[in-house]
């Protein structure tokens, strides 16, 4: 039958397309279209296959063209250039859109495919118009088509915002204007699809307005928002929109219009505080305060505003209470950036200090709100970036106050860094290391600009900030394992950060204490007799050791690093235990053993009659790290020598042989301090090793291990059957002498 033939031709076309024989694929696809009954599913399917083949063929032709012909005139894509295949594809697309049996989903899918093939948007809008005309009587299908057109038109318009002037009446907005008009003329219905479509229009226009505001195209933003008004479903939403329009036109310099829009917002929602603020500012600038309510708001604004122009403080206050977070953050950030522009005018004296305080207040509000609402970390980094960009505003004021022991601007500065520290810690707990690096990198750059404040309360937080930055970079190194070039670069950068932190610590030791606010950045409360420099140094040593392990330093280099670090009193014995764990994690067994040996030398050598229970874990770890039983024999000898009163955890006792059965002078203090369960473990493992060599008929090693087990058994009498152990030991001696 014709249907079967059409299906066969369609399958052959797909097969030849897979074989990259586009000529045969096109021929069979055309035959499938010709054979399929019109207005049938098979005809629609054949049209889709043919369209895909033609588009891929046109795309291949475009790749083969000379570079000068790669794109069509007017910036269109290469596939939009007039070619036979392209023209045929356009005709096929029109046929598909007009097919009564073709589903809306398939047609929209083909439109998406054409866009992916770099077709320009103009023909796509033509096809969508044909599709819309065909399904006009189906409300659900119309909603789908209109939504697609809306998103496509918004994408085109949004892409041209940065290059367009501050006006929405450009050619790029024509399609968006048309689709909005059609949706606005769509019959009102309580159907959910229609309501969702209207919400989509409002959301799209809000997004365009937000983008326009970010690039200071406030007139465009106001026009987009005005268009959104009819699509908002509640009076509260309309009031918020009118308020934002008023804010936009006010920033554009049209203050009288801003007052009119604010009044419309109040008419929609009498409780709209932000509209009341804008109306209040407009009336105040005209010199005609309004009613009693306006007077109350004016007093409130005067109480909360600074010496800058009153509208700065009022807008900041209004935006802080705005129900829409996106507008609040965008507005506050725009306000903060306006300080940057204003600072170029060269303010001095008290006026400059007032500008610095107002700026820090706005940035502090941005940072605190961003943290409270757990906004994306990239926003916090951007807000902190404002601090770095605005050195001319705050550095002299903050530096002076910190040197004098504090002040309002210094307190705001400290608060910003404290919030950044807390957010960095939170993101670290969530293992978002890239964001942690961004936050602490920006924070450390900010702190570098107060380097002239040479007091310990400033230098210690700076060091801690670099510690956190290095730690986060180290985690990125671990995540990038297997990517040698990336890991090498990250390790180099991390070591550079650690070196900067060491330099700060060396400078901080020589610095005096002052009356700087007790919390700066890292949230550690300082007093004149409380310092964390020793802790910073220990963490830095551990980080550097782990980074060097990850960087692939040789074992000899790492052992030298451990020896040098252990000679520093501030490092402490516990750091050596931590180093052994790090070495084990990077599969360096001998390095881990070396760290534990250094720990025992430092711990016992420094403390003399120490609590040997803390050494037991290290000894057990050393035993477990040895790859063979006999390698660990010297460890058992050293422990026995220690328990026998020899001291010196690094000493190794002489081989005891049969003398293990003879009385020895036992240090009751050592026997009391060393955990009995650890001694029992040593006795059991040594005896098991002896039994192992007995079965292998290696009687000399069997005698040595059994003798060591009996020697250690004296320190935990009553736990093991000593008489039976002695009997087995004597049997072993007989075998040795045989």
C-alpha positions in Angstrom: 0.0 0.0 0.0 1.0 3.6 -0.4 1.2 4.0 3.4 3.6 1.1 3.6 5.7 2.4 0.8 5.8 5.8 2.4 6.9 4.3 5.7 9.6 2.3 3.9 10.9 5.3 2.1 10.9 7.3 5.3 12.9 4.6 7.1 15.4 4.4 4.1 15.8 8.1 4.3 16.7 7.9 8.0 19.1 5.1 7.3 20.9 6.9 4.5 21.1 10.0 6.7 22.8 7.9 9.3 25.3 6.8 6.6 25.8 10.5 5.7 24.5 9.9 2.2 22.3 13.0 2.2 21.5 12.8 -1.6 19.8 9.4 -1.3 18.3 10.4 2.1 16.7 13.5 0.5 15.5 11.5 -2.5 13.8 8.8 -0.3 12.3 11.5 2.0 10.8 13.3 -1.0 9.3 10.0 -2.2 7.9 9.4 1.3 6.2 12.8 1.2 4.8 12.2 -2.3 3.5 8.7 -1.4 1.9 9.6 1.9 -1.8 10.5 1.8 -2.3 14.2 2.4 -3.5 15.3 5.8 -2.4 12.0 7.3 0.0 11.2 10.2 2.3 9.5 7.7 2.5 12.7 5.6 3.3 14.8 8.6 6.0 12.4 9.7 7.5 12.3 6.3 7.6 16.1 6.2 9.4 16.2 9.5 12.0 13.7 8.3 12.5 15.6 5.0 12.9 18.9 6.9 15.5 17.5 9.2 17.5 16.1 6.2 17.3 19.3 4.3 18.4 21.4 7.4 21.3 19.1 8.1 22.3 19.3 4.4 22.1 23.1 4.4 24.1 23.2 7.6 26.8 21.1 5.9 26.8 23.4 2.9 27.3 26.3 5.2 30.3 24.7 6.8 31.9 24.2 3.3 31.5 27.9 2.3 34.4 30.4 2.3 34.7 32.3 5.6 33.4 35.5 4.0 30.1 33.9 3.2 29.6 32.2 6.6 26.8 34.4 7.7 23.9 36.0 5.8 23.5 39.7 5.5 22.1 41.5 8.5 23.7 39.1 11.0 21.5 36.1 10.1 22.8 32.6 10.4 24.4 30.7 7.6 21.4 28.4 7.2 19.3 31.5 6.5 21.2 32.2 3.3 19.3 31.6 0.0 20.2 28.1 -1.2 18.0 25.5 -3.0 18.0 23.2 0.0 17.2 26.1 2.3 14.4 27.3 0.1 13.0 23.8 -0.1 13.3 23.4 3.7 11.3 26.6 4.2 8.5 25.3 1.9 8.5 22.0 3.8 8.3 23.8 7.1 5.3 25.8 5.9 3.6 22.6 4.7 4.2 21.0 8.1 2.7 24.0 10.0 -0.4 23.9 7.7 -0.9 20.1 8.1 -4.2 19.6 10.1 -3.0 16.3 11.4 0.4 17.5 12.6 0.4 18.0 16.4 1.3 21.3 18.0 4.1 19.6 20.0 5.7 18.2 16.8 5.5 21.5 15.1 7.0 23.4 18.0 9.7 20.7 18.2 10.6 21.3 14.6 10.8 25.1 15.3 13.2 24.3 18.1 15.2 22.1 15.8 15.4 24.9 13.2 16.7 27.3 15.9 19.3 24.7 16.9 20.3 24.6 13.3 21.1 28.3 13.5 18.1 29.5 11.6 17.3 33.1 12.1 14.2 33.9 14.2 12.3 35.7 11.3 11.3 32.6 9.4 10.4 30.8 12.7 8.0 33.6 13.6 6.4 33.1 10.1 6.0 29.4 10.7 4.5 30.0 14.2 2.0 32.5 12.7 0.9 29.7 10.2 0.6 27.3 13.0 -1.3 29.7 15.2 -3.8 30.4 12.3 -4.4 26.6 12.0 -5.1 26.0 15.7 -6.9 29.2 16.4 -10.1 27.4 17.5 -8.2 25.2 20.0 -7.6 27.3 23.2 -5.1 24.9 24.7 -3.1 24.6 21.5 -3.2 28.4 21.0 -1.8 28.8 24.5 1.1 26.5 23.7 1.9 28.4 20.5 1.6 31.8 22.1 3.9 30.7 25.0 6.5 29.5 22.5 6.3 32.8 20.6 6.5 34.7 23.8 9.7 33.0 25.0 11.3 33.3 21.5 10.4 37.0 21.2 11.7 37.7 24.8 14.9 35.9 24.0 15.4 38.1 20.9 14.6 41.2 22.8 16.7 40.4 25.8 19.7 39.7 23.5 19.5 43.1 22.0 19.1 45.1 25.3 22.8 45.6 25.8 23.3 47.1 22.3 20.0 49.0 22.0 19.6 52.5 23.2 17.4 53.3 26.1 14.2 52.7 24.2 12.0 49.7 23.7 10.7 50.9 20.3 13.3 49.0 18.2 12.9 46.4 15.5 14.0 43.7 18.0 10.8 44.3 20.0 8.3 44.1 17.1 7.6 40.4 17.6 7.3 40.7 21.3 4.9 43.5 20.9 2.8 41.5 18.5 2.6 38.4 20.7 1.8 40.4 23.8 -1.1 42.2 21.9 -2.5 38.8 20.8 -2.3 37.4 24.3 -3.9 40.5 25.6 -6.7 40.1 23.1 -7.2 36.4 24.0 -10.6 35.8 25.4 -10.7 36.0 29.2 -11.1 32.6 30.8 -10.6 31.0 34.2 -9.0 28.1 32.4 -5.7 27.3 34.1 -3.7 27.4 30.8 -4.9 30.9 30.1 -4.0 32.0 33.6 -0.6 30.5 33.3 -0.1 32.2 29.9 -0.9 35.6 31.5 1.5 34.9 34.3 4.2 34.0 31.8 3.7 37.3 30.0 4.0 39.2 33.3 7.1 37.2 34.4 8.7 37.7 31.0 8.2 41.5 31.1 9.5 41.6 34.6 12.6 39.8 33.5 13.2 42.2 30.6 12.7 45.1 32.9 15.1 43.7 35.5 17.7 43.2 32.7 17.2 46.8 31.5 17.6 48.1 35.0 20.9 46.2 35.4 22.4 48.1 32.5 20.8 51.5 33.5 18.1 51.5 30.7 15.5 52.7 33.2 13.1 54.1 30.5 13.0 50.7 28.8 12.5 49.0 32.1 9.5 51.3 32.9 7.9 50.6 29.5 8.2 46.8 30.0 6.7 47.1 33.4 3.8 49.2 32.1 3.0 46.5 29.6 3.0 43.9 32.4 0.2 45.7 34.3 -2.8 44.2 32.4 -1.4 40.7 33.0 -1.1 40.8 36.7 -3.9 39.0 38.5 -4.1 40.7 41.9 -4.2 44.3 43.1 -1.1 43.6 45.2 0.9 42.5 42.2 -0.2 45.5 40.2 0.7 47.8 43.1 4.3 46.4 43.2 4.6 46.8 39.5 3.4 50.5 39.5 5.9 51.1 42.3 8.7 49.7 40.3 7.7 51.8 37.3 7.8 54.9 39.5 11.3 53.9 40.7 12.5 53.4 37.2 11.2 56.7 35.8 12.6 58.5 38.8 16.1 57.1 38.1 15.6 58.2 34.5 15.0 61.8 35.8 11.2 62.0 35.2 10.3 62.8 38.7 6.7 64.2 38.0 5.8 60.9 36.2 7.3 59.0 39.1 4.8 60.6 41.4 1.9 59.8 39.1 2.9 56.1 38.9 3.3 56.0 42.7 -0.2 57.3 43.1 -1.5 54.6 40.8 0.3 52.1 43.0 -1.3 53.5 46.2 -4.7 53.4 44.4 -4.2 49.6 43.8 -2.9 49.0 47.3 -3.1 51.8 50.0 -0.6 49.9 52.1 2.1 50.0 49.5 4.9 51.5 51.6 7.4 51.9 48.7 5.0 53.9 46.6 4.3 56.2 49.5 8.1 56.8 49.9 8.4 57.7 46.2 5.4 59.9 46.4 6.7 61.5 49.5 10.1 62.3 47.9 8.4 63.8 44.9 6.2 66.0 47.0 9.1 67.0 49.2 11.1 68.0 46.2 8.2 70.2 45.0 8.2 71.8 48.5 4.7 70.6 49.2 4.5 67.9 51.8 1.3 65.9 51.6 -1.2 64.9 54.3 -0.6 63.6 57.8 0.5 60.2 56.6 3.0 61.8 54.2 4.4 63.8 57.1 4.9 60.7 59.2 6.7 59.0 56.3 8.8 62.1 55.8 9.8 62.1 59.4 10.7 58.4 59.2 12.8 59.1 56.1 14.6 62.0 57.7 15.4 59.8 60.8 16.9 57.0 58.7 18.7 58.9 56.0 22.2 60.2 56.1 23.9 63.4 55.0 23.7 62.3 51.3 20.8 63.5 49.2 17.7 62.3 51.1 16.4 60.2 48.3 19.4 57.8 48.6 18.6 56.8 52.1 14.9 56.6 51.5 15.2 54.4 48.4 17.5 52.1 50.4 15.1 51.9 53.3 12.1 51.3 50.9 13.9 48.5 49.0 15.0 46.8 52.2 11.3 46.2 52.9 10.3 45.3 49.4 8.5 41.9 49.2 10.3 41.0 46.0 13.8 39.9 46.7 15.0 40.3 43.1 14.0 44.0 43.0 15.3 44.6 46.5 18.8 43.3 45.7 18.9 44.8 42.2 17.8 48.2 43.6 20.3 48.2 46.5 23.1 47.1 44.3 22.2 49.9 41.8 22.2 52.3 44.8 25.6 51.1 45.9 27.0 51.5 42.4 25.6 55.1 42.3 28.0 55.8 45.2 30.8 54.8 42.9 29.8 57.4 40.4 29.3 60.0 43.0 32.7 59.4 44.6 34.3 60.5 41.3 33.2 64.1 42.2 35.9 64.1 44.9 34.2 64.6 48.2 36.3 65.7 51.2 36.3 65.9 55.0 33.0 65.2 56.8 31.1 64.8 53.5 33.5 62.1 52.4 33.1 60.3 55.7 29.3 60.5 55.4 29.5 59.0 51.9 31.7 56.2 53.2 29.3 55.4 56.0 26.2 55.5 53.7 28.0 53.2 51.2 29.0 50.7 53.9 25.5 50.8 55.2 24.1 49.8 51.9 26.7 47.1 51.2 26.2 45.7 54.7 22.5 45.5 54.1 23.1 43.7 50.8 25.5 41.2 52.4 23.3 40.6 55.5 20.1 40.1 53.5 21.9 37.9 51.0 23.1 35.7 53.8 19.8 35.6 55.6 17.9 34.6 52.5 20.7 32.2 51.4 21.0 33.8 48.0 23.4 32.3 45.5 27.1 32.7 46.5 27.8 34.6 43.3 25.7 37.5 44.5 27.6 37.7 47.8 30.9 37.7 45.8 29.5 40.5 43.6 28.5 42.5 46.6 31.9 42.1 48.2 33.4 43.0 44.8 31.7 46.4 45.2 33.9 46.9 48.3 37.1 46.3 46.3 35.9 48.6 43.5 35.1 51.4 45.9 38.4 51.8 47.7 38.4 55.6 47.1 35.1 55.8 49.2 35.9 53.8 52.3 39.6 53.0 52.7 40.8 56.2 54.2 37.9 56.5 56.6 37.9 52.8 57.7 41.7 52.8 58.1 41.7 55.9 60.2 38.9 54.5 62.5 40.7 51.2 62.9 43.9 52.9 63.9 42.0 55.0 66.4 40.3 52.0 68.0 37.0 51.9 66.1 34.1 53.8 64.8 30.8 53.5 62.9 32.3 52.9 59.5 34.8 50.5 61.0 32.0 48.6 62.7 30.1 48.3 59.4 33.3 47.2 57.7 33.8 44.5 60.3 30.2 43.4 60.0 30.5 42.9 56.3 33.6 40.7 56.6 32.1 38.8 59.5 29.0 37.9 57.4 31.3 36.9 54.6 33.3 34.6 56.9 30.1 33.0 58.2 28.8 32.4 54.7 32.2 30.9 53.6 32.0 28.5 56.5 28.4 27.5 55.7 29.3 26.9 52.1 32.3 24.9 53.2 30.0 22.7 55.3 27.9 22.2 52.1 31.2 21.4 50.2 30.7 24.2 47.7 34.4 24.8 47.5 34.4 26.9 44.4 32.1 29.4 46.1 34.2 29.3 49.3 37.3 30.2 47.2 35.5 33.1 45.6 34.3 34.5 48.9 37.6 34.3 50.8 39.6 35.4 47.8 37.6 38.6 47.5 37.6 39.0 51.3 41.4 38.7 51.5 41.8 41.3 48.7 39.6 43.7 50.7 41.7 43.1 53.8 44.9 43.7 51.9 43.8 47.3 51.4 44.0 48.0 55.2 47.6 46.7 55.4 48.6 50.0 56.9 46.6 49.1 60.1 49.5 47.3 61.9 47.7 45.9 64.9 47.4 42.2 65.8 43.6 42.3 65.8 43.7 43.0 62.1 46.5 40.7 61.0 45.2 37.6 62.7 41.9 37.7 60.9 43.7 38.3 57.7 45.8 35.2 58.3 42.7 33.1 59.1 41.1 34.3 55.9 44.1 33.1 53.9 43.9 29.8 55.8 40.3 29.3 54.8 41.2 30.2 51.2 44.0 27.7 51.1 41.9 25.0 52.7 39.2 25.5 50.1 41.7 25.5 47.2 43.1 22.2 48.6 39.7 20.7 48.4 39.5 21.7 44.8 42.8 19.9 44.2 41.3 16.8 45.6 38.2 17.1 43.4 40.5 17.6 40.4 42.4 14.4 41.0 43.4 12.9 37.7 43.8 16.2 36.0 47.5 16.7 36.4 47.8 20.2 34.9 44.9 21.5 36.9 46.1 20.0 40.2 49.6 21.3 39.6 48.3 24.9 39.1 46.0 24.7 42.0 48.7 23.4 44.3 51.1 26.2 43.2 48.4 28.8 44.0 47.6 27.2 47.3 51.2 27.2 48.4 51.4 30.9 47.4 48.4 31.6 49.6 50.0 29.7 52.5 53.3 31.7 52.1 51.3 34.9 52.3 49.6 33.6 55.5 53.0 32.7 57.0 54.3 36.2 56.3 51.3 37.7 58.0 51.8 35.5 61.1 55.5 36.6 61.3 54.5 40.2 61.1 51.6 39.8 63.6 53.9 38.3 66.3 55.8 41.7 66.4 52.6 43.8 66.5 50.9 45.3 69.6 47.4 44.8 70.7 45.0 47.8 70.3 41.3 48.7 70.8 40.2 47.6 67.4 36.6 46.1 67.4 36.9 42.6 68.9 35.5 40.8 65.9 37.0 41.4 62.4 36.0 38.9 59.7 36.6 35.5 61.3 34.4 36.0 64.4 37.1 35.1 66.9 36.9 37.4 70.0 40.3 38.9 70.9 41.6 40.2 74.2 45.0 41.5 75.0 46.1 38.1 76.3 44.3 35.9 73.8 46.0 35.0 70.5 45.3 32.4 67.9 48.7 32.7 66.1 49.9 29.4 67.4 46.8 27.7 66.1 47.1 29.5 62.8 50.7 28.3 62.5 49.7 24.6 63.2 46.9 24.7 60.6 49.2 26.3 58.1 51.8 23.6 58.6 49.2 20.8 58.2 47.8 22.4 55.1 51.2 22.9 53.5 52.1 19.3 54.2 48.9 18.0 52.7 49.2 20.2 49.6 52.8 19.1 49.1 51.7 15.5 49.3 49.0 16.2 46.7 51.5 18.1 44.6 53.7 15.0 44.3 56.7 16.1 46.3 59.3 13.3 46.8 59.3 11.2 50.0 62.7 12.7 51.0 61.4 16.2 50.6 58.3 15.5 52.7 60.4 13.8 55.4 62.6 16.8 55.6 59.5 19.0 55.9 58.2 16.8 58.8 61.6 17.0 60.5 61.8 20.8 60.2 58.1 21.2 61.3 58.6 18.9 64.3 61.5 21.0 65.5 59.1 24.0 65.9 57.7 24.1 69.3 54.4 25.7 68.1 53.7 22.8 65.8 53.0 20.3 68.7 53.0 16.6 68.8 49.3 16.2 67.7 50.1 17.9 64.4 52.5 15.0 63.7 49.7 12.5 64.3 47.6 14.5 61.9 50.4 14.4 59.3 50.6 10.6 59.6 46.9 10.4 58.8 47.5 12.7 55.8 50.4 10.6 54.6 48.3 7.4 54.9 45.5 9.0 52.9 47.9 9.6 50.0 49.2 6.0 50.2 52.6 7.0 51.5 53.2 4.2 54.2 56.8 5.0 54.9 56.1 8.7 55.3 53.3 7.9 57.7 55.6 5.8 59.8 58.2 8.6 59.8 55.6 11.0 61.1 54.6 8.6 63.9 58.3 8.1 64.8 58.8 11.8 65.0 55.7 12.1 67.2 57.1 9.5 69.6 60.4 11.3 69.8 58.8 14.7 70.4 56.1 13.5 72.8 58.2 11.2 75.0 61.4 13.2 74.6 59.7 16.4 75.6 57.6 15.1 78.5 59.8 12.5 80.1 57.5 10.5 82.4 54.5 11.0 80.2 51.1 9.4 80.0 52.2 6.6 77.7 48.6 5.8 77.0 48.8 8.5 74.3 51.7 6.7 72.7 49.8 3.4 72.4 47.7 4.5 69.5 50.9 5.7 67.6 52.6 2.4 68.3 49.6 0.3 67.1 49.4 2.5 64.0 53.1 1.9 63.2 52.6 -1.8 63.5 49.6 -1.8 61.2 51.6 0.3 58.6 54.4 -2.3 58.3 53.9 -4.6 55.3 55.3 -7.7 57.0 55.4 -9.2 60.5 59.1 -9.1 60.8 59.4 -5.4 59.8 57.4 -4.5 62.9 59.6 -6.6 65.3 61.7 -3.6 66.2 58.5 -1.7 67.3 57.7 -4.5 69.8 61.3 -4.3 71.1 61.0 -0.5 71.5 57.7 -0.8 73.4 59.2 -3.5 75.7 62.2 -1.3 76.3 59.9 1.6 77.2 57.8 -0.5 79.5 60.9 -1.9 81.2 61.9 1.6 82.2 64.4 2.3 79.4 62.5 5.5 78.3 63.1 7.2 75.0 60.4 6.1 72.7 62.8 5.9 69.7 65.2 3.5 71.4 65.2 -0.1 70.3 66.0 -2.8 72.9 68.6 -5.5 72.3 67.3 -8.8 71.1 66.1 -10.7 74.2 66.1 -14.3 72.9 65.6 -16.7 75.7 66.3 -14.0 78.2 62.6 -13.1 77.8 61.9 -15.7 80.5 64.3 -14.1 83.0 63.3 -11.5 85.6 63.6 -7.9 84.4 63.4 -4.6 86.2 59.9 -3.3 85.5 59.0 0.3 85.7 55.8 0.2 87.6 54.9 3.8 86.5 55.2 2.8 82.8 53.3 -0.4 83.4 50.6 1.6 85.2 50.3 4.3 82.5 50.4 2.2 79.4 46.8 0.9 78.7 46.5 -2.8 79.6 44.3 -3.6 76.6 47.1 -2.3 74.3 49.7 -4.4 76.1 47.3 -7.4 75.7 47.0 -6.7 72.0 50.8 -6.6 71.7 51.1 -9.9 73.5 48.4 -11.6 71.4 49.7 -10.3 68.0 53.3 -11.2 68.9 52.2 -14.7 70.0 50.2 -15.1 66.8 53.2 -14.1 64.7 55.3 -16.7 66.5 52.6 -19.4 65.8 52.6 -18.3 62.2 56.4 -18.9 61.8 56.1 -22.2 63.8 53.7 -23.5 61.2 56.2 -22.4 58.5 59.0 -24.2 60.5 60.9 -21.0 60.7 61.8 -21.7 64.4 64.3 -18.9 64.9 61.7 -16.2 64.1 59.1 -18.2 66.0 61.3 -18.2 69.1 61.9 -14.4 68.8 58.2 -13.6 68.5 57.1 -16.0 71.3 59.9 -14.7 73.5 58.8 -11.1 72.9 55.2 -12.1 73.7 56.2 -13.6 77.0 58.3 -10.6 77.9 55.3 -8.3 77.3 53.0 -10.6 79.2 54.6 -9.6 82.5 52.9 -6.2 82.1 49.4 -7.7 81.9 49.5 -10.7 84.1 46.5 -12.9 84.5 45.0 -12.3 81.1 46.8 -15.1 79.2 47.6 -18.8 80.1 51.3 -18.2 80.9 52.2 -21.8 81.7 50.9 -23.1 78.4 52.7 -20.3 76.6 56.0 -21.2 78.3 55.5 -24.9 77.4 55.0 -23.9 73.8 58.0 -21.6 73.9 60.2 -24.5 75.3 59.0 -26.7 72.4 60.1 -24.0 70.0 63.5 -23.9 71.7 63.9 -27.6 71.2 63.1 -27.3 67.6 65.7 -24.5 67.3 68.4 -26.7 68.8 67.5 -29.8 66.9 
